[in-house]
Amino acid sequence: MTLYALKPRFQALLRPLVACLAAAGGTANQVTVAAAAGSVLLGAFIAWRAEVLPWAFALLAPWLLARMALNAVDGMLAREHGQRSRPGALLNEVGDVVSDAALYAPFALLPPFGAGGIGAVVLLSVLTEFVGVLGPSIGASRRYDGPFGKSDRALLFGALGLLAGLAGGLPAWFWPLPWLLSLLLLITAIRRARGALAEAPT
């Protein structure tokens, strides 16, 4: 069970907003670009001010929630309002990877974490999504298997950012966390690969 399983309920809440956005001429690609651009700008700001403004990490929590909503909105616009396109599909996947990297990388500047552990998390996050998107290339579906998918990562890093921002930092005993998350990401990548292979026609 991951947060991705709750996506249909989340989408139901957003559906009236999506209908209004579509009626106003909004497009899925515009929403995708806005989510990626906002993530890069926020990540850059946090990295720039991390040492002097620890509270900046608290901005991650509301933004990650907003980004989850934007991700749901662009998908619904594409599927439910006739906006599917090949460029849009590529933009969506690339935007997610860029956003994740931009938002998680500043944690390398936050003690007790470091560049090694957070770098591994960013790299394995990219690998996990890459494996997931390879499913259709072998005749399977796009894989979203857990235990540490995109929504789960957003929840955890949002909570870490909120804790760091409100407390002015993180406890020293949090130092192994990036390596534990890296292990979960590796398991997720393996599960997605196995799921795709099992689903693909022989």
Rosetta constraint file for C-alpha pairs under 8 A:
AtomPair CA 1 CA 5 HARMONIC 6.68 0.50
AtomPair CA 1 CA 146 HARMONIC 7.38 0.50
AtomPair CA 1 CA 147 HARMONIC 7.41 0.50
AtomPair CA 2 CA 6 HARMONIC 7.80 0.50
AtomPair CA 2 CA 146 HARMONIC 6.15 0.50
AtomPair CA 2 CA 147 HARMONIC 6.37 0.50
AtomPair CA 2 CA 148 HARMONIC 7.47 0.50
AtomPair CA 2 CA 149 HARMONIC 7.40 0.50
AtomPair CA 2 CA 151 HARMONIC 7.89 0.50
AtomPair CA 2 CA 152 HARMONIC 6.65 0.50
AtomPair CA 3 CA 7 HARMONIC 7.13 0.50
AtomPair CA 3 CA 151 HARMONIC 5.80 0.50
AtomPair CA 3 CA 152 HARMONIC 5.89 0.50
AtomPair CA 4 CA 144 HARMONIC 7.63 0.50
AtomPair CA 4 CA 149 HARMONIC 7.57 0.50
AtomPair CA 4 CA 151 HARMONIC 6.20 0.50
AtomPair CA 4 CA 152 HARMONIC 7.77 0.50
AtomPair CA 6 CA 10 HARMONIC 6.52 0.50
AtomPair CA 7 CA 11 HARMONIC 6.07 0.50
AtomPair CA 7 CA 72 HARMONIC 7.98 0.50
AtomPair CA 8 CA 12 HARMONIC 6.22 0.50
AtomPair CA 9 CA 13 HARMONIC 6.58 0.50
AtomPair CA 10 CA 14 HARMONIC 6.56 0.50
AtomPair CA 10 CA 72 HARMONIC 7.95 0.50
AtomPair CA 11 CA 15 HARMONIC 5.97 0.50
AtomPair CA 11 CA 72 HARMONIC 6.40 0.50
AtomPair CA 11 CA 73 HARMONIC 7.69 0.50
AtomPair CA 11 CA 76 HARMONIC 7.75 0.50
AtomPair CA 14 CA 18 HARMONIC 6.22 0.50
AtomPair CA 14 CA 69 HARMONIC 7.71 0.50
AtomPair CA 14 CA 73 HARMONIC 7.14 0.50
AtomPair CA 15 CA 19 HARMONIC 6.19 0.50
AtomPair CA 15 CA 76 HARMONIC 7.81 0.50
AtomPair CA 16 CA 20 HARMONIC 6.39 0.50
AtomPair CA 17 CA 21 HARMONIC 6.16 0.50
AtomPair CA 18 CA 22 HARMONIC 6.11 0.50
AtomPair CA 18 CA 73 HARMONIC 6.13 0.50
AtomPair CA 18 CA 76 HARMONIC 7.17 0.50
AtomPair CA 18 CA 77 HARMONIC 6.67 0.50
AtomPair CA 19 CA 23 HARMONIC 6.18 0.50
AtomPair CA 20 CA 24 HARMONIC 6.23 0.50
AtomPair CA 21 CA 25 HARMONIC 6.50 0.50
AtomPair CA 21 CA 26 HARMONIC 5.25 0.50
AtomPair CA 21 CA 27 HARMONIC 7.95 0.50
AtomPair CA 22 CA 26 HARMONIC 5.11 0.50
AtomPair CA 22 CA 27 HARMONIC 6.77 0.50
AtomPair CA 22 CA 77 HARMONIC 6.91 0.50
AtomPair CA 22 CA 81 HARMONIC 7.10 0.50
AtomPair CA 26 CA 30 HARMONIC 6.99 0.50
AtomPair CA 26 CA 31 HARMONIC 7.85 0.50
AtomPair CA 27 CA 31 HARMONIC 6.59 0.50
AtomPair CA 27 CA 74 HARMONIC 7.51 0.50
AtomPair CA 27 CA 77 HARMONIC 6.80 0.50
AtomPair CA 27 CA 83 HARMONIC 7.22 0.50
AtomPair CA 28 CA 32 HARMONIC 6.21 0.50
AtomPair CA 28 CA 73 HARMONIC 7.40 0.50
AtomPair CA 28 CA 74 HARMONIC 4.28 0.50
AtomPair CA 28 CA 75 HARMONIC 6.90 0.50
AtomPair CA 28 CA 77 HARMONIC 5.39 0.50
AtomPair CA 28 CA 78 HARMONIC 5.83 0.50
AtomPair CA 28 CA 83 HARMONIC 6.73 0.50
AtomPair CA 28 CA 88 HARMONIC 7.48 0.50
AtomPair CA 29 CA 33 HARMONIC 6.13 0.50
AtomPair CA 29 CA 74 HARMONIC 6.99 0.50
AtomPair CA 29 CA 88 HARMONIC 5.88 0.50
AtomPair CA 29 CA 91 HARMONIC 7.41 0.50
AtomPair CA 29 CA 92 HARMONIC 7.80 0.50
AtomPair CA 30 CA 34 HARMONIC 6.13 0.50
AtomPair CA 31 CA 35 HARMONIC 6.19 0.50
AtomPair CA 31 CA 70 HARMONIC 6.39 0.50
AtomPair CA 31 CA 71 HARMONIC 7.81 0.50
AtomPair CA 31 CA 73 HARMONIC 7.46 0.50
AtomPair CA 31 CA 74 HARMONIC 5.72 0.50
AtomPair CA 32 CA 36 HARMONIC 6.34 0.50
AtomPair CA 32 CA 70 HARMONIC 7.25 0.50
AtomPair CA 32 CA 71 HARMONIC 6.93 0.50
AtomPair CA 32 CA 74 HARMONIC 6.19 0.50
AtomPair CA 32 CA 91 HARMONIC 7.23 0.50
AtomPair CA 32 CA 92 HARMONIC 6.11 0.50
AtomPair CA 32 CA 95 HARMONIC 6.77 0.50
AtomPair CA 33 CA 37 HARMONIC 5.94 0.50
AtomPair CA 33 CA 91 HARMONIC 7.93 0.50
AtomPair CA 33 CA 95 HARMONIC 7.11 0.50
AtomPair CA 34 CA 38 HARMONIC 5.95 0.50
AtomPair CA 35 CA 39 HARMONIC 6.19 0.50
AtomPair CA 35 CA 67 HARMONIC 5.90 0.50
AtomPair CA 35 CA 70 HARMONIC 6.40 0.50
AtomPair CA 35 CA 71 HARMONIC 7.50 0.50
AtomPair CA 35 CA 95 HARMONIC 7.73 0.50
AtomPair CA 35 CA 99 HARMONIC 7.69 0.50
AtomPair CA 36 CA 40 HARMONIC 6.24 0.50
AtomPair CA 36 CA 95 HARMONIC 5.29 0.50
AtomPair CA 36 CA 96 HARMONIC 7.00 0.50
AtomPair CA 36 CA 98 HARMONIC 6.87 0.50
AtomPair CA 36 CA 99 HARMONIC 5.26 0.50
AtomPair CA 37 CA 41 HARMONIC 6.16 0.50
AtomPair CA 37 CA 99 HARMONIC 7.91 0.50
AtomPair CA 38 CA 42 HARMONIC 6.05 0.50
AtomPair CA 39 CA 43 HARMONIC 5.95 0.50
AtomPair CA 39 CA 63 HARMONIC 7.89 0.50
AtomPair CA 39 CA 99 HARMONIC 5.20 0.50
AtomPair CA 39 CA 100 HARMONIC 7.87 0.50
AtomPair CA 39 CA 102 HARMONIC 6.34 0.50
AtomPair CA 39 CA 103 HARMONIC 6.19 0.50
AtomPair CA 40 CA 44 HARMONIC 6.05 0.50
AtomPair CA 40 CA 98 HARMONIC 7.62 0.50
AtomPair CA 40 CA 99 HARMONIC 6.19 0.50
AtomPair CA 40 CA 102 HARMONIC 5.23 0.50
AtomPair CA 40 CA 103 HARMONIC 7.04 0.50
AtomPair CA 41 CA 45 HARMONIC 6.17 0.50
AtomPair CA 42 CA 46 HARMONIC 6.16 0.50
AtomPair CA 42 CA 60 HARMONIC 7.96 0.50
AtomPair CA 42 CA 103 HARMONIC 7.23 0.50
AtomPair CA 43 CA 47 HARMONIC 6.14 0.50
AtomPair CA 43 CA 102 HARMONIC 5.03 0.50
AtomPair CA 43 CA 103 HARMONIC 4.73 0.50
AtomPair CA 43 CA 104 HARMONIC 7.62 0.50
AtomPair CA 43 CA 105 HARMONIC 7.52 0.50
AtomPair CA 43 CA 106 HARMONIC 6.49 0.50
AtomPair CA 44 CA 48 HARMONIC 6.03 0.50
AtomPair CA 44 CA 102 HARMONIC 7.20 0.50
AtomPair CA 44 CA 106 HARMONIC 7.85 0.50
AtomPair CA 45 CA 49 HARMONIC 6.17 0.50
AtomPair CA 46 CA 50 HARMONIC 5.30 0.50
AtomPair CA 46 CA 56 HARMONIC 5.71 0.50
AtomPair CA 46 CA 57 HARMONIC 6.38 0.50
AtomPair CA 46 CA 106 HARMONIC 6.40 0.50
AtomPair CA 47 CA 105 HARMONIC 7.95 0.50
AtomPair CA 47 CA 106 HARMONIC 4.86 0.50
AtomPair CA 47 CA 109 HARMONIC 7.22 0.50
AtomPair CA 49 CA 53 HARMONIC 5.41 0.50
AtomPair CA 49 CA 54 HARMONIC 7.51 0.50
AtomPair CA 49 CA 56 HARMONIC 7.24 0.50
AtomPair CA 50 CA 54 HARMONIC 5.36 0.50
AtomPair CA 50 CA 56 HARMONIC 6.78 0.50
AtomPair CA 50 CA 57 HARMONIC 7.53 0.50
AtomPair CA 50 CA 106 HARMONIC 7.51 0.50
AtomPair CA 50 CA 109 HARMONIC 6.82 0.50
AtomPair CA 50 CA 110 HARMONIC 7.29 0.50
AtomPair CA 51 CA 109 HARMONIC 7.62 0.50
AtomPair CA 51 CA 110 HARMONIC 7.98 0.50
AtomPair CA 54 CA 164 HARMONIC 6.85 0.50
AtomPair CA 54 CA 165 HARMONIC 5.44 0.50
AtomPair CA 54 CA 168 HARMONIC 5.52 0.50
AtomPair CA 54 CA 169 HARMONIC 6.72 0.50
AtomPair CA 55 CA 59 HARMONIC 7.65 0.50
AtomPair CA 55 CA 164 HARMONIC 6.92 0.50
AtomPair CA 55 CA 165 HARMONIC 3.62 0.50
AtomPair CA 55 CA 166 HARMONIC 6.18 0.50
AtomPair CA 55 CA 168 HARMONIC 6.38 0.50
AtomPair CA 56 CA 60 HARMONIC 7.84 0.50
AtomPair CA 56 CA 165 HARMONIC 6.11 0.50
AtomPair CA 57 CA 161 HARMONIC 4.53 0.50
AtomPair CA 57 CA 162 HARMONIC 6.36 0.50
AtomPair CA 57 CA 164 HARMONIC 6.35 0.50
AtomPair CA 57 CA 165 HARMONIC 5.06 0.50
AtomPair CA 58 CA 158 HARMONIC 7.64 0.50
AtomPair CA 58 CA 161 HARMONIC 4.82 0.50
AtomPair CA 58 CA 162 HARMONIC 4.04 0.50
AtomPair CA 58 CA 163 HARMONIC 7.10 0.50
AtomPair CA 58 CA 164 HARMONIC 6.78 0.50
AtomPair CA 58 CA 165 HARMONIC 4.40 0.50
AtomPair CA 58 CA 166 HARMONIC 6.82 0.50
AtomPair CA 59 CA 63 HARMONIC 6.36 0.50
AtomPair CA 59 CA 161 HARMONIC 7.28 0.50
AtomPair CA 59 CA 162 HARMONIC 7.26 0.50
AtomPair CA 59 CA 165 HARMONIC 7.94 0.50
AtomPair CA 60 CA 64 HARMONIC 5.76 0.50
AtomPair CA 60 CA 103 HARMONIC 7.65 0.50
AtomPair CA 60 CA 157 HARMONIC 7.61 0.50
AtomPair CA 60 CA 158 HARMONIC 5.33 0.50
AtomPair CA 60 CA 161 HARMONIC 5.77 0.50
AtomPair CA 60 CA 162 HARMONIC 7.03 0.50
AtomPair CA 61 CA 65 HARMONIC 6.40 0.50
AtomPair CA 61 CA 155 HARMONIC 7.88 0.50
AtomPair CA 61 CA 157 HARMONIC 7.66 0.50
AtomPair CA 61 CA 158 HARMONIC 4.03 0.50
AtomPair CA 61 CA 159 HARMONIC 6.36 0.50
AtomPair CA 61 CA 161 HARMONIC 6.45 0.50
AtomPair CA 61 CA 162 HARMONIC 5.95 0.50
AtomPair CA 62 CA 66 HARMONIC 6.16 0.50
AtomPair CA 62 CA 158 HARMONIC 7.64 0.50
AtomPair CA 63 CA 67 HARMONIC 5.94 0.50
AtomPair CA 64 CA 68 HARMONIC 6.14 0.50
AtomPair CA 64 CA 154 HARMONIC 5.94 0.50
AtomPair CA 64 CA 155 HARMONIC 7.57 0.50
AtomPair CA 64 CA 158 HARMONIC 6.31 0.50
AtomPair CA 65 CA 69 HARMONIC 6.42 0.50
AtomPair CA 65 CA 154 HARMONIC 7.76 0.50
AtomPair CA 65 CA 155 HARMONIC 8.00 0.50
AtomPair CA 66 CA 70 HARMONIC 6.18 0.50
AtomPair CA 67 CA 71 HARMONIC 6.04 0.50
AtomPair CA 68 CA 72 HARMONIC 6.30 0.50
AtomPair CA 68 CA 151 HARMONIC 7.24 0.50
AtomPair CA 69 CA 73 HARMONIC 6.11 0.50
AtomPair CA 70 CA 74 HARMONIC 6.16 0.50
AtomPair CA 71 CA 75 HARMONIC 6.38 0.50
AtomPair CA 72 CA 76 HARMONIC 6.20 0.50
AtomPair CA 73 CA 77 HARMONIC 6.12 0.50
AtomPair CA 74 CA 78 HARMONIC 6.22 0.50
AtomPair CA 75 CA 79 HARMONIC 6.15 0.50
AtomPair CA 76 CA 80 HARMONIC 5.40 0.50
AtomPair CA 76 CA 81 HARMONIC 7.26 0.50
AtomPair CA 77 CA 81 HARMONIC 5.07 0.50
AtomPair CA 77 CA 82 HARMONIC 7.17 0.50
AtomPair CA 77 CA 83 HARMONIC 6.17 0.50
AtomPair CA 78 CA 82 HARMONIC 5.76 0.50
AtomPair CA 78 CA 83 HARMONIC 4.09 0.50
AtomPair CA 78 CA 84 HARMONIC 4.51 0.50
AtomPair CA 78 CA 85 HARMONIC 7.78 0.50
AtomPair CA 79 CA 83 HARMONIC 6.62 0.50
AtomPair CA 79 CA 84 HARMONIC 6.19 0.50
AtomPair CA 84 CA 88 HARMONIC 6.77 0.50
AtomPair CA 84 CA 89 HARMONIC 7.52 0.50
AtomPair CA 85 CA 89 HARMONIC 6.25 0.50
AtomPair CA 86 CA 90 HARMONIC 6.41 0.50
AtomPair CA 87 CA 91 HARMONIC 6.00 0.50
AtomPair CA 88 CA 92 HARMONIC 5.99 0.50
AtomPair CA 89 CA 93 HARMONIC 6.48 0.50
AtomPair CA 90 CA 94 HARMONIC 6.14 0.50
AtomPair CA 91 CA 95 HARMONIC 5.73 0.50
AtomPair CA 92 CA 96 HARMONIC 6.24 0.50
AtomPair CA 93 CA 97 HARMONIC 6.52 0.50
AtomPair CA 94 CA 98 HARMONIC 6.14 0.50
AtomPair CA 95 CA 99 HARMONIC 5.95 0.50
AtomPair CA 96 CA 100 HARMONIC 6.13 0.50
AtomPair CA 97 CA 101 HARMONIC 6.27 0.50
AtomPair CA 97 CA 125 HARMONIC 7.73 0.50
AtomPair CA 97 CA 126 HARMONIC 5.97 0.50
AtomPair CA 97 CA 129 HARMONIC 7.45 0.50
AtomPair CA 98 CA 102 HARMONIC 6.12 0.50
AtomPair CA 99 CA 103 HARMONIC 6.12 0.50
AtomPair CA 100 CA 104 HARMONIC 6.00 0.50
AtomPair CA 100 CA 122 HARMONIC 7.35 0.50
AtomPair CA 100 CA 125 HARMONIC 7.66 0.50
AtomPair CA 101 CA 105 HARMONIC 5.74 0.50
AtomPair CA 101 CA 122 HARMONIC 5.61 0.50
AtomPair CA 102 CA 106 HARMONIC 7.48 0.50
AtomPair CA 104 CA 108 HARMONIC 7.98 0.50
AtomPair CA 104 CA 118 HARMONIC 7.31 0.50
AtomPair CA 104 CA 122 HARMONIC 6.77 0.50
AtomPair CA 104 CA 157 HARMONIC 7.38 0.50
AtomPair CA 105 CA 118 HARMONIC 6.52 0.50
AtomPair CA 105 CA 119 HARMONIC 7.11 0.50
AtomPair CA 105 CA 122 HARMONIC 6.97 0.50
AtomPair CA 106 CA 110 HARMONIC 7.23 0.50
AtomPair CA 107 CA 113 HARMONIC 6.74 0.50
AtomPair CA 107 CA 114 HARMONIC 7.53 0.50
AtomPair CA 107 CA 118 HARMONIC 6.65 0.50
AtomPair CA 108 CA 113 HARMONIC 5.68 0.50
AtomPair CA 108 CA 114 HARMONIC 4.51 0.50
AtomPair CA 108 CA 115 HARMONIC 4.71 0.50
AtomPair CA 108 CA 116 HARMONIC 7.86 0.50
AtomPair CA 108 CA 117 HARMONIC 7.66 0.50
AtomPair CA 108 CA 118 HARMONIC 5.47 0.50
AtomPair CA 108 CA 119 HARMONIC 7.48 0.50
AtomPair CA 109 CA 113 HARMONIC 7.14 0.50
AtomPair CA 109 CA 114 HARMONIC 6.45 0.50
AtomPair CA 109 CA 115 HARMONIC 7.43 0.50
AtomPair CA 110 CA 114 HARMONIC 7.13 0.50
AtomPair CA 110 CA 169 HARMONIC 7.28 0.50
AtomPair CA 110 CA 170 HARMONIC 7.81 0.50
AtomPair CA 111 CA 169 HARMONIC 7.21 0.50
AtomPair CA 111 CA 170 HARMONIC 6.79 0.50
AtomPair CA 111 CA 172 HARMONIC 7.36 0.50
AtomPair CA 111 CA 175 HARMONIC 7.92 0.50
AtomPair CA 112 CA 170 HARMONIC 6.94 0.50
AtomPair CA 112 CA 171 HARMONIC 7.27 0.50
AtomPair CA 112 CA 172 HARMONIC 5.41 0.50
AtomPair CA 112 CA 173 HARMONIC 7.71 0.50
AtomPair CA 112 CA 174 HARMONIC 6.59 0.50
AtomPair CA 112 CA 175 HARMONIC 5.07 0.50
AtomPair CA 113 CA 117 HARMONIC 6.70 0.50
AtomPair CA 113 CA 118 HARMONIC 6.96 0.50
AtomPair CA 113 CA 174 HARMONIC 7.72 0.50
AtomPair CA 113 CA 175 HARMONIC 5.55 0.50
AtomPair CA 113 CA 178 HARMONIC 7.30 0.50
AtomPair CA 114 CA 118 HARMONIC 6.24 0.50
AtomPair CA 115 CA 119 HARMONIC 5.48 0.50
AtomPair CA 116 CA 120 HARMONIC 6.20 0.50
AtomPair CA 117 CA 121 HARMONIC 6.44 0.50
AtomPair CA 117 CA 178 HARMONIC 5.00 0.50
AtomPair CA 117 CA 179 HARMONIC 5.82 0.50
AtomPair CA 117 CA 182 HARMONIC 7.89 0.50
AtomPair CA 118 CA 122 HARMONIC 6.21 0.50
AtomPair CA 118 CA 178 HARMONIC 5.88 0.50
AtomPair CA 119 CA 123 HARMONIC 6.09 0.50
AtomPair CA 120 CA 124 HARMONIC 5.96 0.50
AtomPair CA 120 CA 178 HARMONIC 7.65 0.50
AtomPair CA 120 CA 179 HARMONIC 7.66 0.50
AtomPair CA 120 CA 182 HARMONIC 6.30 0.50
AtomPair CA 121 CA 125 HARMONIC 5.92 0.50
AtomPair CA 121 CA 178 HARMONIC 6.39 0.50
AtomPair CA 121 CA 179 HARMONIC 7.65 0.50
AtomPair CA 121 CA 181 HARMONIC 6.67 0.50
AtomPair CA 121 CA 182 HARMONIC 5.21 0.50
AtomPair CA 121 CA 185 HARMONIC 7.55 0.50
AtomPair CA 122 CA 126 HARMONIC 6.38 0.50
AtomPair CA 123 CA 127 HARMONIC 6.32 0.50
AtomPair CA 124 CA 128 HARMONIC 5.93 0.50
AtomPair CA 124 CA 182 HARMONIC 6.56 0.50
AtomPair CA 124 CA 185 HARMONIC 6.00 0.50
AtomPair CA 124 CA 186 HARMONIC 6.69 0.50
AtomPair CA 125 CA 129 HARMONIC 6.40 0.50
AtomPair CA 125 CA 185 HARMONIC 6.51 0.50
AtomPair CA 126 CA 130 HARMONIC 6.07 0.50
AtomPair CA 127 CA 131 HARMONIC 6.10 0.50
AtomPair CA 127 CA 189 HARMONIC 6.96 0.50
AtomPair CA 128 CA 132 HARMONIC 6.24 0.50
AtomPair CA 128 CA 149 HARMONIC 7.97 0.50
AtomPair CA 128 CA 185 HARMONIC 6.57 0.50
AtomPair CA 128 CA 186 HARMONIC 7.34 0.50
AtomPair CA 128 CA 188 HARMONIC 6.58 0.50
AtomPair CA 128 CA 189 HARMONIC 4.58 0.50
AtomPair CA 128 CA 192 HARMONIC 7.79 0.50
AtomPair CA 129 CA 133 HARMONIC 6.15 0.50
AtomPair CA 129 CA 189 HARMONIC 7.80 0.50
AtomPair CA 130 CA 134 HARMONIC 6.32 0.50
AtomPair CA 131 CA 135 HARMONIC 7.19 0.50
AtomPair CA 131 CA 143 HARMONIC 7.84 0.50
AtomPair CA 131 CA 189 HARMONIC 6.19 0.50
AtomPair CA 131 CA 192 HARMONIC 6.53 0.50
AtomPair CA 131 CA 193 HARMONIC 6.18 0.50
AtomPair CA 132 CA 142 HARMONIC 5.60 0.50
AtomPair CA 132 CA 143 HARMONIC 4.45 0.50
AtomPair CA 132 CA 144 HARMONIC 6.30 0.50
AtomPair CA 132 CA 189 HARMONIC 7.44 0.50
AtomPair CA 132 CA 192 HARMONIC 5.82 0.50
AtomPair CA 132 CA 193 HARMONIC 7.21 0.50
AtomPair CA 133 CA 142 HARMONIC 5.20 0.50
AtomPair CA 133 CA 143 HARMONIC 6.61 0.50
AtomPair CA 134 CA 138 HARMONIC 7.18 0.50
AtomPair CA 134 CA 142 HARMONIC 7.01 0.50
AtomPair CA 135 CA 139 HARMONIC 6.55 0.50
AtomPair CA 135 CA 140 HARMONIC 4.72 0.50
AtomPair CA 135 CA 141 HARMONIC 5.20 0.50
AtomPair CA 135 CA 142 HARMONIC 5.03 0.50
AtomPair CA 135 CA 143 HARMONIC 6.26 0.50
AtomPair CA 135 CA 193 HARMONIC 7.77 0.50
AtomPair CA 135 CA 196 HARMONIC 5.25 0.50
AtomPair CA 135 CA 197 HARMONIC 7.94 0.50
AtomPair CA 135 CA 200 HARMONIC 7.94 0.50
AtomPair CA 136 CA 140 HARMONIC 4.79 0.50
AtomPair CA 136 CA 141 HARMONIC 5.20 0.50
AtomPair CA 136 CA 142 HARMONIC 5.98 0.50
AtomPair CA 138 CA 196 HARMONIC 7.74 0.50
AtomPair CA 138 CA 197 HARMONIC 7.80 0.50
AtomPair CA 138 CA 200 HARMONIC 6.08 0.50
AtomPair CA 139 CA 199 HARMONIC 7.85 0.50
AtomPair CA 139 CA 200 HARMONIC 5.03 0.50
AtomPair CA 139 CA 201 HARMONIC 6.49 0.50
AtomPair CA 140 CA 196 HARMONIC 5.43 0.50
AtomPair CA 140 CA 197 HARMONIC 7.45 0.50
AtomPair CA 140 CA 199 HARMONIC 5.48 0.50
AtomPair CA 140 CA 200 HARMONIC 4.63 0.50
AtomPair CA 140 CA 201 HARMONIC 7.66 0.50
AtomPair CA 141 CA 196 HARMONIC 6.94 0.50
AtomPair CA 141 CA 199 HARMONIC 7.73 0.50
AtomPair CA 142 CA 196 HARMONIC 7.97 0.50
AtomPair CA 143 CA 192 HARMONIC 5.67 0.50
AtomPair CA 143 CA 195 HARMONIC 7.31 0.50
AtomPair CA 143 CA 196 HARMONIC 6.74 0.50
AtomPair CA 144 CA 149 HARMONIC 6.73 0.50
AtomPair CA 144 CA 192 HARMONIC 6.92 0.50
AtomPair CA 145 CA 149 HARMONIC 6.86 0.50
AtomPair CA 145 CA 188 HARMONIC 6.50 0.50
AtomPair CA 145 CA 191 HARMONIC 6.48 0.50
AtomPair CA 145 CA 192 HARMONIC 5.54 0.50
AtomPair CA 145 CA 195 HARMONIC 7.85 0.50
AtomPair CA 146 CA 188 HARMONIC 5.27 0.50
AtomPair CA 146 CA 191 HARMONIC 7.44 0.50
AtomPair CA 146 CA 192 HARMONIC 7.93 0.50
AtomPair CA 147 CA 152 HARMONIC 7.96 0.50
AtomPair CA 147 CA 184 HARMONIC 6.62 0.50
AtomPair CA 147 CA 185 HARMONIC 7.70 0.50
AtomPair CA 147 CA 187 HARMONIC 7.45 0.50
AtomPair CA 147 CA 188 HARMONIC 5.69 0.50
AtomPair CA 148 CA 152 HARMONIC 5.53 0.50
AtomPair CA 148 CA 153 HARMONIC 6.26 0.50
AtomPair CA 148 CA 181 HARMONIC 7.98 0.50
AtomPair CA 148 CA 184 HARMONIC 5.98 0.50
AtomPair CA 148 CA 185 HARMONIC 5.83 0.50
AtomPair CA 148 CA 188 HARMONIC 6.04 0.50
AtomPair CA 149 CA 153 HARMONIC 6.19 0.50
AtomPair CA 149 CA 185 HARMONIC 7.80 0.50
AtomPair CA 149 CA 188 HARMONIC 7.18 0.50
AtomPair CA 150 CA 154 HARMONIC 6.23 0.50
AtomPair CA 151 CA 155 HARMONIC 6.27 0.50
AtomPair CA 152 CA 156 HARMONIC 6.30 0.50
AtomPair CA 153 CA 157 HARMONIC 6.04 0.50
AtomPair CA 154 CA 158 HARMONIC 5.81 0.50
AtomPair CA 155 CA 159 HARMONIC 6.19 0.50
AtomPair CA 156 CA 160 HARMONIC 6.19 0.50
AtomPair CA 157 CA 161 HARMONIC 5.95 0.50
AtomPair CA 158 CA 162 HARMONIC 6.13 0.50
AtomPair CA 159 CA 163 HARMONIC 6.11 0.50
AtomPair CA 160 CA 164 HARMONIC 6.05 0.50
AtomPair CA 161 CA 165 HARMONIC 5.93 0.50
AtomPair CA 162 CA 166 HARMONIC 6.07 0.50
AtomPair CA 163 CA 167 HARMONIC 5.83 0.50
AtomPair CA 163 CA 168 HARMONIC 7.91 0.50
AtomPair CA 163 CA 169 HARMONIC 7.37 0.50
AtomPair CA 163 CA 170 HARMONIC 7.11 0.50
AtomPair CA 164 CA 168 HARMONIC 5.32 0.50
AtomPair CA 164 CA 169 HARMONIC 4.26 0.50
AtomPair CA 164 CA 170 HARMONIC 5.32 0.50
AtomPair CA 165 CA 169 HARMONIC 6.64 0.50
AtomPair CA 170 CA 174 HARMONIC 6.96 0.50
AtomPair CA 176 CA 180 HARMONIC 6.42 0.50
AtomPair CA 177 CA 181 HARMONIC 6.13 0.50
AtomPair CA 178 CA 182 HARMONIC 6.05 0.50
AtomPair CA 179 CA 183 HARMONIC 6.31 0.50
AtomPair CA 180 CA 184 HARMONIC 6.42 0.50
AtomPair CA 181 CA 185 HARMONIC 6.13 0.50
AtomPair CA 182 CA 186 HARMONIC 6.17 0.50
AtomPair CA 183 CA 187 HARMONIC 6.26 0.50
AtomPair CA 184 CA 188 HARMONIC 6.11 0.50
AtomPair CA 185 CA 189 HARMONIC 6.17 0.50
AtomPair CA 186 CA 190 HARMONIC 6.26 0.50
AtomPair CA 187 CA 191 HARMONIC 6.11 0.50
AtomPair CA 188 CA 192 HARMONIC 6.15 0.50
AtomPair CA 189 CA 193 HARMONIC 6.21 0.50
AtomPair CA 190 CA 194 HARMONIC 6.13 0.50
AtomPair CA 191 CA 195 HARMONIC 5.92 0.50
AtomPair CA 192 CA 196 HARMONIC 6.08 0.50
AtomPair CA 193 CA 197 HARMONIC 6.21 0.50
AtomPair CA 194 CA 198 HARMONIC 6.04 0.50
AtomPair CA 195 CA 199 HARMONIC 6.11 0.50
AtomPair CA 196 CA 200 HARMONIC 5.96 0.50
